[in-house]
Amino acid sequence: MDKTPARTRPAGRALALPAAVVAAAEKRPRGRPRKTPGERDDGNRRVELVNTAARLFRRKGFDGTSTRDIAAAVGMHSGSPFYHFKSKGALLYAVMEEGMRSAMARQAAALEAAAPCAPDAAALLHVLIRNHFDVLLGPGSDFIPVMLYESRSITARQRASLARLQGDYESVWEPVLQALSDQGRLQAPVKLARLLIFGALNWSAQWFDARKGASLDELADAAMALFIGEDRTPSTRKART
């Protein structure tokens, strides 16, 4: 942790936002041949299998979901998923891996879109938190609970690969948190703060109910107030503008 007295620290550290965005986003290789109609159909079926498996694994658990259940849900014969995946375990890993890659792409897009109107580290943290709630609780969010609670069902090598993807996703938060720390607005070491923040945010997948509670915007505002003491309620936003 930086021991420099707060009054002698720089007011803020320049955020290498473009580099962070590039690190989070996946570049699509150029010059890739166009897919045939059959290949496009196979790809669509694969996506459908992954999304359906994520939903069923979340609802029934990995052990409680059979490949027959998944095949029936997408209108396939019971053995057809094995055309796309070697085993139910391979499909479980695909749910987690493709979910993380989608989350990284969404995070990069959110930061890129916000860059012109996010003037400081606090604004960027709000963008990151709000997007993370979308990843956790919005459409297509089933993969997060599956990844959190079914990791025992994948191999050690697969867990290591997911840990690298998760590290890439979370690393984009580091310069933002470091800038807040330099400004004296983050009252914890950056690494510990990151772990605690993700622990708190991820747990919302267990208790959040859109029919009973706050909106995702309100959740993000409350998280900002909790983590750095910044009130971003609608009334204070209006007053600042």
ZILINJO-V386133 format. One record per run of one state. SS is the DSSP state (A for helix, B for strand, O for the rest). FROM is the first residue (numbers start at 1). LEN is the number of residues. If there is no record, write none. Layout:
ss->SS from->FROM len->LEN
ss->SS from->FROM len->LEN
//
This chain:
ss->O from->1 len->5
ss->A from->6 len->3
ss->O from->9 len->8
ss->A from->17 len->8
ss->O from->25 len->12
ss->A from->37 len->24
ss->O from->61 len->6
ss->A from->67 len->7
ss->O from->74 len->7
ss->A from->81 len->4
ss->O from->85 len->3
ss->A from->88 len->30
ss->O from->118 len->3
ss->A from->121 len->17
ss->O from->138 len->4
ss->A from->142 len->8
ss->O from->150 len->1
ss->A from->151 len->3
ss->O from->154 len->2
ss->A from->156 len->27
ss->O from->183 len->7
ss->A from->190 len->18
ss->O from->208 len->8
ss->A from->216 len->13
ss->O from->229 len->5
ss->A from->234 len->7
ss->O from->241 len->1
//
